[in-house]
Each structure stands twice: as structure tokens, then as C-alpha cells.
Amino acid sequence: MANPEQDRGVDDAELMRALYAEHGDALFAQALRLASGDRQRAEDLVQETLLRAWRHPEALDPDRGSVRAWLFTTIRNLAIDSWRRRSVRVGEVITDTPPEAPGEDETDRTVEAWLIADALGRLSLVHRQVLVECFYRGRSVAEAAARLGVPPGTVKSRTHYALRSLRLVLEEMGVTP
């Protein structure tokens, strides 16, 4: 009879390998930016992020939101915590800037983009299309109507209801305004 603990260990190892294969390069690139080019610290940040993912498998449930967004938020928080710990040590001089300064806006925008893309994926096709045309492609109501093959009034009403639906989906995902 198979030992359930051993089976779980194999599943966990496979999950971690798959997680690293899918997100490892992007996580390392972000960690390198947050660590001001220090490869060792970047590797430590990636390792600690994946360790946290292993310890909290519930965070990897796609129904709770984007796995990649969770990983990037975790690595950013770890980098900030690391910088704060180093900054309070007696006798250690920190010459670099806090990790959030160089990439904070980029990281926040990236995480927001993943969250919005995930939320858009949960909308109906017509709602998603009208939001993409009007907001992401920057088309006017008339241009979006011509592109979608519907009257301008339909674009306006779909936009209204699509934004309401998007707001509800984001709330369900735990995103607050």
C-alpha cells in the first residue's frame, strides 16, 4: 500500500518544478531588479518565494486569483522586508536605495495588469470585447461600434454593464478599490 505522505511529497515536488518552470525566469528577473543587481540576493528571494508557495498551497488555487500575481506580490514583499532588516542592523551601511523605488510602479502595474486580465477573462465575450476596444485600444464609441458591428448605443450600454460586471468580478477576487 502506498504511503500518502510520500505521494504528497512527489506531488509537491512536481508542483514546485512546474511552478519554477513557468514563473522562475520572470521571478528571477524581477528579484534581480529588486536586489539592485545582486544575483545572490535575487536567488534567495526566488527561493524564499517558492518556499512560501509550497508552505501555502491554498494561495496557488486559480479560483483565488492569478498565481503569478501572488508570486510577484510575495517576492516584492520579501525584498522590502529584506531591505528593512538590513537597514536596521548596527554597523551595516546600506548604499543602495529601497527596492520599491526603482521598480515599484512597474511591479504594481504588472500585478494590476495580471489581475485585470484575469478578471476580464471571467467576463462574457461581448463585455470583454467592448472593454478591450474602448479602454485598451483607445477607440471612440463610434470606432468601437464599427469594429464590433453594433450600433453606438449598444457599445455605450455594453460598456456600462461591462464595467459593473468587472467591478463585481474584481470584488470577488478580493481586489478592493
Backbone as JSON Lines, residues from 0, in Angstrom:
{"i":0,"aa":"M","n":[0.84,-1.19,0.0],"ca":[0.0,0.0,0.0],"c":[0.88,1.24,0.0]}
{"i":1,"aa":"A","n":[0.52,2.23,-0.79],"ca":[1.33,3.45,-0.93],"c":[1.18,4.34,0.3]}
{"i":2,"aa":"N","n":[2.25,4.98,0.65],"ca":[2.23,5.91,1.76],"c":[1.73,7.26,1.27]}
{"i":3,"aa":"P","n":[0.62,7.79,1.85],"ca":[0.08,9.07,1.38],"c":[1.07,10.22,1.54]}
{"i":4,"aa":"E","n":[1.89,10.15,2.6],"ca":[2.88,11.23,2.8],"c":[3.9,11.25,1.67]}
{"i":5,"aa":"Q","n":[4.32,10.06,1.23],"ca":[5.28,10.0,0.13],"c":[4.64,10.5,-1.15]}
{"i":6,"aa":"D","n":[3.38,10.12,-1.4],"ca":[2.67,10.58,-2.6],"c":[2.56,12.1,-2.59]}
{"i":7,"aa":"R","n":[2.23,12.66,-1.43],"ca":[2.11,14.12,-1.33],"c":[3.45,14.78,-1.64]}
{"i":8,"aa":"G","n":[4.54,14.2,-1.13],"ca":[5.87,14.76,-1.38],"c":[6.2,14.78,-2.86]}
{"i":9,"aa":"V","n":[5.84,13.72,-3.57],"ca":[6.08,13.66,-5.01],"c":[5.24,14.72,-5.71]}
{"i":10,"aa":"D","n":[3.96,14.83,-5.31],"ca":[3.08,15.83,-5.91],"c":[3.61,17.24,-5.65]}
{"i":11,"aa":"D","n":[4.07,17.48,-4.42],"ca":[4.62,18.79,-4.08],"c":[5.85,19.11,-4.92]}
{"i":12,"aa":"A","n":[6.72,18.12,-5.06],"ca":[7.94,18.33,-5.85],"c":[7.58,18.64,-7.31]}
{"i":13,"aa":"E","n":[6.62,17.9,-7.84],"ca":[6.2,18.16,-9.22],"c":[5.58,19.54,-9.36]}
{"i":14,"aa":"L","n":[4.77,19.92,-8.36],"ca":[4.15,21.24,-8.38],"c":[5.21,22.34,-8.36]}
{"i":15,"aa":"M","n":[6.21,22.18,-7.5],"ca":[7.26,23.19,-7.39],"c":[8.08,23.26,-8.68]}
{"i":16,"aa":"R","n":[8.37,22.1,-9.28],"ca":[9.1,22.11,-10.56],"c":[8.29,22.82,-11.63]}
{"i":17,"aa":"A","n":[6.99,22.54,-11.68],"ca":[6.13,23.18,-12.68],"c":[6.03,24.68,-12.43]}
{"i":18,"aa":"L","n":[5.92,25.06,-11.16],"ca":[5.84,26.48,-10.8],"c":[7.12,27.2,-11.21]}
{"i":19,"aa":"Y","n":[8.26,26.57,-10.92],"ca":[9.54,27.18,-11.27],"c":[9.71,27.25,-12.79]}
{"i":20,"aa":"A","n":[9.31,26.19,-13.48],"ca":[9.44,26.17,-14.94],"c":[8.61,27.28,-15.58]}
{"i":21,"aa":"E","n":[7.43,27.51,-15.04],"ca":[6.54,28.51,-15.63],"c":[6.88,29.94,-15.22]}
{"i":22,"aa":"H","n":[7.28,30.14,-13.98],"ca":[7.45,31.5,-13.46],"c":[8.87,31.85,-13.02]}
{"i":23,"aa":"G","n":[9.77,30.87,-12.98],"ca":[11.11,31.08,-12.42],"c":[11.9,32.2,-13.09]}
{"i":24,"aa":"D","n":[11.92,32.22,-14.42],"ca":[12.71,33.25,-15.11],"c":[12.17,34.65,-14.84]}
{"i":25,"aa":"A","n":[10.87,34.8,-14.89],"ca":[10.27,36.12,-14.64],"c":[10.48,36.54,-13.19]}
{"i":26,"aa":"L","n":[10.36,35.59,-12.27],"ca":[10.6,35.9,-10.85],"c":[12.05,36.32,-10.62]}
{"i":27,"aa":"F","n":[12.99,35.59,-11.25],"ca":[14.39,35.94,-11.06],"c":[14.7,37.32,-11.64]}
{"i":28,"aa":"A","n":[14.14,37.62,-12.81],"ca":[14.37,38.94,-13.41],"c":[13.85,40.04,-12.49]}
{"i":29,"aa":"Q","n":[12.66,39.84,-11.92],"ca":[12.1,40.83,-11.0],"c":[12.95,40.92,-9.73]}
{"i":30,"aa":"A","n":[13.36,39.78,-9.21],"ca":[14.18,39.77,-7.99],"c":[15.51,40.48,-8.23]}
{"i":31,"aa":"L","n":[16.08,40.3,-9.4],"ca":[17.35,40.95,-9.73],"c":[17.18,42.47,-9.73]}
{"i":32,"aa":"R","n":[16.05,42.94,-10.26],"ca":[15.78,44.38,-10.22],"c":[15.6,44.86,-8.79]}
{"i":33,"aa":"L","n":[14.84,44.1,-8.0],"ca":[14.58,44.49,-6.62],"c":[15.83,44.43,-5.76]}
{"i":34,"aa":"A","n":[16.77,43.55,-6.11],"ca":[18.0,43.4,-5.34],"c":[19.13,44.24,-5.91]}
{"i":35,"aa":"S","n":[18.8,45.19,-6.75],"ca":[19.78,46.11,-7.34],"c":[20.92,45.37,-8.01]}
{"i":36,"aa":"G","n":[20.61,44.27,-8.7],"ca":[21.62,43.55,-9.46],"c":[22.39,42.49,-8.68]}
{"i":37,"aa":"D","n":[22.11,42.34,-7.39],"ca":[22.81,41.35,-6.57],"c":[22.2,39.97,-6.84]}
{"i":38,"aa":"R","n":[22.92,39.15,-7.62],"ca":[22.41,37.85,-8.05],"c":[22.13,36.92,-6.87]}
{"i":39,"aa":"Q","n":[22.99,36.92,-5.87],"ca":[22.79,36.03,-4.72],"c":[21.51,36.38,-3.97]}
{"i":40,"aa":"R","n":[21.3,37.68,-3.72],"ca":[20.07,38.08,-3.04],"c":[18.86,37.76,-3.91]}
{"i":41,"aa":"A","n":[18.98,37.94,-5.22],"ca":[17.87,37.63,-6.13],"c":[17.52,36.15,-6.07]}
{"i":42,"aa":"E","n":[18.55,35.29,-6.07],"ca":[18.3,33.85,-5.97],"c":[17.63,33.5,-4.64]}
{"i":43,"aa":"D","n":[18.08,34.15,-3.56],"ca":[17.47,33.91,-2.25],"c":[16.0,34.34,-2.25]}
{"i":44,"aa":"L","n":[15.7,35.45,-2.89],"ca":[14.32,35.92,-2.95],"c":[13.43,34.94,-3.72]}
{"i":45,"aa":"V","n":[13.93,34.44,-4.83],"ca":[13.15,33.47,-5.61],"c":[12.93,32.2,-4.79]}
{"i":46,"aa":"Q","n":[14.0,31.73,-4.15],"ca":[13.89,30.52,-3.35],"c":[12.88,30.69,-2.22]}
{"i":47,"aa":"E","n":[12.94,31.81,-1.52],"ca":[12.01,32.05,-0.42],"c":[10.57,32.2,-0.93]}
{"i":48,"aa":"T","n":[10.4,32.81,-2.09],"ca":[9.06,32.94,-2.68],"c":[8.47,31.57,-2.99]}
{"i":49,"aa":"L","n":[9.27,30.7,-3.6],"ca":[8.79,29.35,-3.92],"c":[8.56,28.53,-2.65]}
{"i":50,"aa":"L","n":[9.37,28.75,-1.63],"ca":[9.17,28.07,-0.36],"c":[7.83,28.49,0.26]}
{"i":51,"aa":"R","n":[7.53,29.77,0.18],"ca":[6.23,30.25,0.7],"c":[5.07,29.66,-0.1]}
{"i":52,"aa":"A","n":[5.26,29.53,-1.41],"ca":[4.21,28.92,-2.24],"c":[4.0,27.47,-1.81]}
{"i":53,"aa":"W","n":[5.09,26.77,-1.51],"ca":[5.0,25.38,-1.08],"c":[4.3,25.27,0.28]}
{"i":54,"aa":"R","n":[4.61,26.22,1.17],"ca":[4.0,26.22,2.51],"c":[2.53,26.62,2.48]}
{"i":55,"aa":"H","n":[2.14,27.37,1.47],"ca":[0.76,27.87,1.38],"c":[0.15,27.47,0.03]}
{"i":56,"aa":"P","n":[-0.1,26.19,-0.17],"ca":[-0.64,25.74,-1.46],"c":[-2.01,26.34,-1.78]}
{"i":57,"aa":"E","n":[-2.75,26.76,-0.75],"ca":[-4.05,27.37,-1.0],"c":[-3.92,28.66,-1.81]}
{"i":58,"aa":"A","n":[-2.79,29.32,-1.73],"ca":[-2.57,30.56,-2.49],"c":[-2.42,30.28,-3.98]}
{"i":59,"aa":"L","n":[-2.15,29.03,-4.33],"ca":[-1.93,28.67,-5.73],"c":[-3.22,28.21,-6.41]}
{"i":60,"aa":"D","n":[-4.33,28.29,-5.71],"ca":[-5.62,27.9,-6.28],"c":[-6.04,28.97,-7.28]}
{"i":61,"aa":"P","n":[-6.19,28.62,-8.57],"ca":[-6.55,29.61,-9.59],"c":[-7.89,30.3,-9.33]}
{"i":62,"aa":"D","n":[-8.76,29.64,-8.55],"ca":[-10.05,30.27,-8.22],"c":[-9.87,31.47,-7.3]}
{"i":63,"aa":"R","n":[-8.75,31.54,-6.59],"ca":[-8.49,32.66,-5.68],"c":[-7.82,33.83,-6.38]}
{"i":64,"aa":"G","n":[-7.41,33.66,-7.62],"ca":[-6.77,34.73,-8.36],"c":[-5.53,34.21,-9.08]}
{"i":65,"aa":"S","n":[-4.84,35.11,-9.71],"ca":[-3.67,34.78,-10.51],"c":[-2.51,34.3,-9.64]}
{"i":66,"aa":"V","n":[-1.98,33.13,-9.97],"ca":[-0.83,32.58,-9.25],"c":[0.38,33.5,-9.45]}
{"i":67,"aa":"R","n":[0.57,33.96,-10.67],"ca":[1.72,34.82,-10.99],"c":[1.65,36.12,-10.19]}
{"i":68,"aa":"A","n":[0.47,36.69,-10.08],"ca":[0.32,37.92,-9.29],"c":[0.68,37.67,-7.84]}
{"i":69,"aa":"W","n":[0.26,36.52,-7.28],"ca":[0.6,36.19,-5.9],"c":[2.1,36.05,-5.74]}
{"i":70,"aa":"L","n":[2.74,35.37,-6.69],"ca":[4.19,35.18,-6.62],"c":[4.93,36.52,-6.68]}
{"i":71,"aa":"F","n":[4.51,37.41,-7.58],"ca":[5.18,38.7,-7.71],"c":[4.94,39.58,-6.49]}
{"i":72,"aa":"T","n":[3.76,39.53,-5.93],"ca":[3.49,40.29,-4.7],"c":[4.35,39.76,-3.56]}
{"i":73,"aa":"T","n":[4.45,38.45,-3.46],"ca":[5.25,37.83,-2.41],"c":[6.73,38.2,-2.55]}
{"i":74,"aa":"I","n":[7.27,38.12,-3.76],"ca":[8.69,38.43,-3.94],"c":[8.97,39.9,-3.64]}
{"i":75,"aa":"R","n":[8.04,40.76,-4.0],"ca":[8.2,42.19,-3.71],"c":[8.2,42.43,-2.2]}
{"i":76,"aa":"N","n":[7.26,41.81,-1.49],"ca":[7.19,41.96,-0.03],"c":[8.44,41.41,0.64]}
{"i":77,"aa":"L","n":[8.95,40.29,0.15],"ca":[10.18,39.73,0.7],"c":[11.37,40.66,0.49]}
{"i":78,"aa":"A","n":[11.43,41.27,-0.69],"ca":[12.53,42.21,-0.97],"c":[12.46,43.42,-0.04]}
{"i":79,"aa":"I","n":[11.26,43.92,0.17],"ca":[11.1,45.07,1.08],"c":[11.49,44.68,2.5]}
{"i":80,"aa":"D","n":[11.0,43.51,2.95],"ca":[11.36,43.05,4.3],"c":[12.87,42.88,4.44]}
{"i":81,"aa":"S","n":[13.51,42.33,3.43],"ca":[14.96,42.13,3.46],"c":[15.68,43.48,3.56]}
{"i":82,"aa":"W","n":[15.25,44.43,2.78],"ca":[15.88,45.74,2.81],"c":[15.7,46.39,4.18]}
{"i":83,"aa":"R","n":[14.52,46.26,4.75],"ca":[14.27,46.85,6.07],"c":[15.13,46.19,7.14]}
{"i":84,"aa":"R","n":[15.26,44.87,7.08],"ca":[16.11,44.17,8.07],"c":[17.56,44.64,7.96]}
{"i":85,"aa":"R","n":[18.05,44.77,6.74],"ca":[19.44,45.19,6.56],"c":[19.64,46.63,6.99]}
{"i":86,"aa":"S","n":[18.61,47.45,6.83],"ca":[18.78,48.87,7.14],"c":[18.83,49.15,8.64]}
{"i":87,"aa":"V","n":[18.35,48.23,9.49],"ca":[18.37,48.46,10.92],"c":[19.53,47.78,11.63]}
{"i":88,"aa":"R","n":[20.33,47.02,10.91],"ca":[21.48,46.36,11.52],"c":[22.54,47.38,11.88]}
{"i":89,"aa":"V","n":[23.08,47.22,13.06],"ca":[24.15,48.1,13.51],"c":[25.42,47.75,12.75]}
{"i":90,"aa":"G","n":[26.09,48.76,12.27],"ca":[27.37,48.56,11.61],"c":[27.27,48.22,10.14]}
{"i":91,"aa":"E","n":[26.1,48.04,9.63],"ca":[25.98,47.75,8.2],"c":[25.52,49.02,7.49]}
{"i":92,"aa":"V","n":[26.3,49.42,6.53],"ca":[25.97,50.61,5.77],"c":[25.27,50.19,4.5]}
{"i":93,"aa":"I","n":[24.12,50.77,4.28],"ca":[23.37,50.46,3.06],"c":[23.54,51.63,2.12]}
{"i":94,"aa":"T","n":[24.1,51.31,0.97],"ca":[24.34,52.36,0.0],"c":[23.32,52.36,-1.13]}
{"i":95,"aa":"D","n":[22.54,51.26,-1.23],"ca":[21.54,51.24,-2.29],"c":[20.22,51.79,-1.79]}
{"i":96,"aa":"T","n":[19.33,52.01,-2.69],"ca":[18.02,52.56,-2.34],"c":[17.06,51.42,-2.01]}
{"i":97,"aa":"P","n":[15.96,51.74,-1.36],"ca":[14.99,50.69,-1.06],"c":[14.51,50.03,-2.35]}
{"i":98,"aa":"P","n":[14.19,48.75,-2.31],"ca":[13.82,48.04,-3.53],"c":[12.58,48.58,-4.21]}
{"i":99,"aa":"E","n":[11.68,49.22,-3.46],"ca":[10.46,49.69,-4.11],"c":[10.68,50.92,-4.99]}
{"i":100,"aa":"A","n":[11.73,51.67,-4.75],"ca":[11.94,52.91,-5.52],"c":[12.15,52.67,-7.01]}
{"i":101,"aa":"P","n":[13.08,51.79,-7.44],"ca":[13.31,51.67,-8.87],"c":[12.21,50.95,-9.64]}
{"i":102,"aa":"G","n":[11.55,49.97,-9.01],"ca":[10.6,49.2,-9.8],"c":[9.19,49.17,-9.25]}
{"i":103,"aa":"E","n":[8.91,49.98,-8.27],"ca":[7.6,49.9,-7.62],"c":[6.47,50.13,-8.61]}
{"i":104,"aa":"D","n":[6.53,51.21,-9.37],"ca":[5.45,51.5,-10.3],"c":[5.3,50.39,-11.33]}
{"i":105,"aa":"E","n":[6.42,49.9,-11.84],"ca":[6.4,48.84,-12.85],"c":[5.82,47.55,-12.27]}
{"i":106,"aa":"T","n":[6.23,47.2,-11.08],"ca":[5.74,45.98,-10.45],"c":[4.25,46.09,-10.15]}
{"i":107,"aa":"D","n":[3.85,47.2,-9.57],"ca":[2.44,47.39,-9.26],"c":[1.6,47.35,-10.52]}
{"i":108,"aa":"R","n":[2.08,48.0,-11.57],"ca":[1.33,47.99,-12.83],"c":[1.26,46.58,-13.41]}
{"i":109,"aa":"T","n":[2.34,45.82,-13.28],"ca":[2.35,44.45,-13.8],"c":[1.35,43.58,-13.05]}
{"i":110,"aa":"V","n":[1.37,43.68,-11.73],"ca":[0.43,42.89,-10.93],"c":[-1.01,43.3,-11.24]}
{"i":111,"aa":"E","n":[-1.25,44.61,-11.33],"ca":[-2.59,45.1,-11.68],"c":[-3.02,44.59,-13.05]}
{"i":112,"aa":"A","n":[-2.1,44.59,-14.0],"ca":[-2.43,44.12,-15.35],"c":[-2.82,42.65,-15.32]}
{"i":113,"aa":"W","n":[-2.1,41.83,-14.54],"ca":[-2.46,40.41,-14.44],"c":[-3.82,40.23,-13.79]}
{"i":114,"aa":"L","n":[-4.08,41.01,-12.74],"ca":[-5.37,40.91,-12.07],"c":[-6.5,41.3,-13.01]}
{"i":115,"aa":"I","n":[-6.31,42.39,-13.75],"ca":[-7.36,42.85,-14.67],"c":[-7.54,41.84,-15.8]}
{"i":116,"aa":"A","n":[-6.44,41.31,-16.32],"ca":[-6.55,40.31,-17.39],"c":[-7.3,39.08,-16.9]}
{"i":117,"aa":"D","n":[-7.01,38.67,-15.68],"ca":[-7.72,37.53,-15.09],"c":[-9.21,37.86,-14.94]}
{"i":118,"aa":"A","n":[-9.51,39.06,-14.46],"ca":[-10.91,39.47,-14.29],"c":[-11.61,39.58,-15.64]}
{"i":119,"aa":"L","n":[-10.93,40.13,-16.64],"ca":[-11.53,40.24,-17.97],"c":[-11.86,38.86,-18.54]}
{"i":120,"aa":"G","n":[-11.02,37.9,-18.24],"ca":[-11.26,36.54,-18.71],"c":[-12.52,35.92,-18.13]}
{"i":121,"aa":"R","n":[-12.99,36.46,-17.03],"ca":[-14.2,35.94,-16.38],"c":[-15.47,36.63,-16.88]}
{"i":122,"aa":"L","n":[-15.33,37.67,-17.7],"ca":[-16.5,38.38,-18.24],"c":[-17.02,37.65,-19.47]}
{"i":123,"aa":"S","n":[-18.26,37.99,-19.85],"ca":[-18.81,37.43,-21.09],"c":[-18.02,38.0,-22.27]}
{"i":124,"aa":"L","n":[-18.1,37.32,-23.4],"ca":[-17.34,37.72,-24.58],"c":[-17.7,39.14,-25.02]}
{"i":125,"aa":"V","n":[-18.99,39.48,-25.07],"ca":[-19.39,40.81,-25.55],"c":[-18.92,41.91,-24.6]}
{"i":126,"aa":"H","n":[-18.95,41.64,-23.3],"ca":[-18.47,42.64,-22.34],"c":[-16.96,42.82,-22.47]}
{"i":127,"aa":"R","n":[-16.26,41.7,-22.59],"ca":[-14.8,41.76,-22.74],"c":[-14.42,42.52,-24.01]}
{"i":128,"aa":"Q","n":[-15.1,42.22,-25.12],"ca":[-14.78,42.87,-26.4],"c":[-14.94,44.39,-26.32]}
{"i":129,"aa":"V","n":[-16.05,44.85,-25.73],"ca":[-16.3,46.29,-25.69],"c":[-15.28,47.0,-24.8]}
{"i":130,"aa":"L","n":[-14.88,46.36,-23.69],"ca":[-13.87,46.98,-22.82],"c":[-12.51,47.03,-23.5]}
{"i":131,"aa":"V","n":[-12.16,45.96,-24.2],"ca":[-10.88,45.94,-24.9],"c":[-10.85,47.02,-25.98]}
{"i":132,"aa":"E","n":[-11.91,47.13,-26.74],"ca":[-11.94,48.13,-27.82],"c":[-11.89,49.56,-27.27]}
{"i":133,"aa":"C","n":[-12.7,49.84,-26.26],"ca":[-12.81,51.23,-25.77],"c":[-11.67,51.63,-24.85]}
{"i":134,"aa":"F","n":[-11.22,50.74,-23.98],"ca":[-10.23,51.13,-22.98],"c":[-8.81,50.74,-23.35]}
{"i":135,"aa":"Y","n":[-8.62,49.54,-23.9],"ca":[-7.26,49.1,-24.19],"c":[-6.78,49.54,-25.57]}
{"i":136,"aa":"R","n":[-7.69,49.58,-26.5],"ca":[-7.29,50.02,-27.84],"c":[-7.57,51.5,-28.05]}
{"i":137,"aa":"G","n":[-8.23,52.13,-27.1],"ca":[-8.47,53.57,-27.14],"c":[-9.42,54.03,-28.24]}
{"i":138,"aa":"R","n":[-10.3,53.17,-28.65],"ca":[-11.23,53.55,-29.73],"c":[-12.39,54.36,-29.16]}
{"i":139,"aa":"S","n":[-12.91,55.26,-29.98],"ca":[-14.1,56.01,-29.6],"c":[-15.3,55.07,-29.68]}
{"i":140,"aa":"V","n":[-16.45,55.54,-29.18],"ca":[-17.67,54.74,-29.24],"c":[-18.0,54.4,-30.69]}
{"i":141,"aa":"A","n":[-17.89,55.39,-31.58],"ca":[-18.21,55.18,-33.0],"c":[-17.24,54.16,-33.62]}
{"i":142,"aa":"E","n":[-15.95,54.29,-33.32],"ca":[-14.97,53.35,-33.86],"c":[-15.19,51.93,-33.33]}
{"i":143,"aa":"A","n":[-15.48,51.83,-32.04],"ca":[-15.74,50.51,-31.45],"c":[-17.0,49.9,-32.05]}
{"i":144,"aa":"A","n":[-18.03,50.73,-32.27],"ca":[-19.28,50.25,-32.86],"c":[-19.02,49.69,-34.26]}
{"i":145,"aa":"A","n":[-18.25,50.42,-35.06],"ca":[-17.94,49.96,-36.41],"c":[-17.12,48.67,-36.36]}
{"i":146,"aa":"R","n":[-16.18,48.61,-35.47],"ca":[-15.31,47.43,-35.36],"c":[-16.08,46.2,-34.9]}
{"i":147,"aa":"L","n":[-17.03,46.41,-33.96],"ca":[-17.8,45.29,-33.41],"c":[-19.06,44.97,-34.22]}
{"i":148,"aa":"G","n":[-19.42,45.89,-35.11],"ca":[-20.6,45.67,-35.93],"c":[-21.91,45.84,-35.18]}
{"i":149,"aa":"V","n":[-21.93,46.75,-34.22],"ca":[-23.14,47.03,-33.45],"c":[-23.37,48.54,-33.44]}
{"i":150,"aa":"P","n":[-24.59,49.0,-33.12],"ca":[-24.85,50.44,-33.04],"c":[-24.08,51.09,-31.89]}
{"i":151,"aa":"P","n":[-23.8,52.4,-32.0],"ca":[-23.09,53.1,-30.93],"c":[-23.8,53.02,-29.57]}
{"i":152,"aa":"G","n":[-25.11,53.06,-29.57],"ca":[-25.86,52.95,-28.32],"c":[-25.61,51.61,-27.63]}
{"i":153,"aa":"T","n":[-25.46,50.57,-28.41],"ca":[-25.17,49.25,-27.85],"c":[-23.78,49.24,-27.21]}
{"i":154,"aa":"V","n":[-22.82,49.9,-27.85],"ca":[-21.47,49.98,-27.28],"c":[-21.54,50.7,-25.93]}
{"i":155,"aa":"K","n":[-22.32,51.79,-25.87],"ca":[-22.43,52.54,-24.61],"c":[-23.05,51.69,-23.5]}
{"i":156,"aa":"S","n":[-24.15,51.01,-23.82],"ca":[-24.81,50.21,-22.77],"c":[-23.94,49.01,-22.38]}
{"i":157,"aa":"R","n":[-23.31,48.37,-23.35],"ca":[-22.44,47.24,-23.01],"c":[-21.27,47.69,-22.15]}
{"i":158,"aa":"T","n":[-20.74,48.87,-22.45],"ca":[-19.63,49.4,-21.65],"c":[-20.08,49.61,-20.22]}
{"i":159,"aa":"H","n":[-21.25,50.18,-20.06],"ca":[-21.79,50.43,-18.71],"c":[-21.9,49.11,-17.94]}
{"i":160,"aa":"Y","n":[-22.56,48.13,-18.54],"ca":[-22.76,46.84,-17.85],"c":[-21.46,46.05,-17.71]}
{"i":161,"aa":"A","n":[-20.57,46.19,-18.66],"ca":[-19.28,45.5,-18.58],"c":[-18.46,46.03,-17.41]}
{"i":162,"aa":"L","n":[-18.47,47.35,-17.21],"ca":[-17.72,47.93,-16.09],"c":[-18.32,47.49,-14.76]}
{"i":163,"aa":"R","n":[-19.64,47.4,-14.69],"ca":[-20.29,46.91,-13.46],"c":[-19.88,45.46,-13.2]}
{"i":164,"aa":"S","n":[-19.91,44.65,-14.24],"ca":[-19.52,43.24,-14.09],"c":[-18.06,43.11,-13.69]}
{"i":165,"aa":"L","n":[-17.2,43.93,-14.31],"ca":[-15.78,43.89,-13.99],"c":[-15.56,44.26,-12.52]}
{"i":166,"aa":"R","n":[-16.26,45.26,-12.04],"ca":[-16.14,45.68,-10.65],"c":[-16.54,44.52,-9.72]}
{"i":167,"aa":"L","n":[-17.63,43.83,-10.04],"ca":[-18.08,42.69,-9.23],"c":[-17.06,41.55,-9.24]}
{"i":168,"aa":"V","n":[-16.53,41.26,-10.41],"ca":[-15.53,40.19,-10.52],"c":[-14.3,40.53,-9.7]}
{"i":169,"aa":"L","n":[-13.84,41.78,-9.78],"ca":[-12.67,42.18,-9.0],"c":[-12.94,42.09,-7.5]}
{"i":170,"aa":"E","n":[-14.16,42.45,-7.09],"ca":[-14.51,42.33,-5.67],"c":[-14.49,40.85,-5.25]}
{"i":171,"aa":"E","n":[-15.01,39.97,-6.13],"ca":[-15.0,38.54,-5.82],"c":[-13.57,38.02,-5.71]}
{"i":172,"aa":"M","n":[-12.66,38.61,-6.46],"ca":[-11.25,38.2,-6.43],"c":[-10.52,38.77,-5.22]}
{"i":173,"aa":"G","n":[-11.22,39.63,-4.46],"ca":[-10.6,40.22,-3.28],"c":[-9.87,41.51,-3.55]}
{"i":174,"aa":"V","n":[-10.04,42.09,-4.73],"ca":[-9.4,43.35,-5.07],"c":[-10.31,44.47,-4.6]}
{"i":175,"aa":"T","n":[-9.77,45.36,-3.81],"ca":[-10.58,46.49,-3.29],"c":[-10.1,47.77,-3.95]}
{"i":176,"aa":"P","n":[-11.02,48.72,-4.1],"ca":[-10.65,49.98,-4.75],"c":[-9.69,50.81,-3.93]}
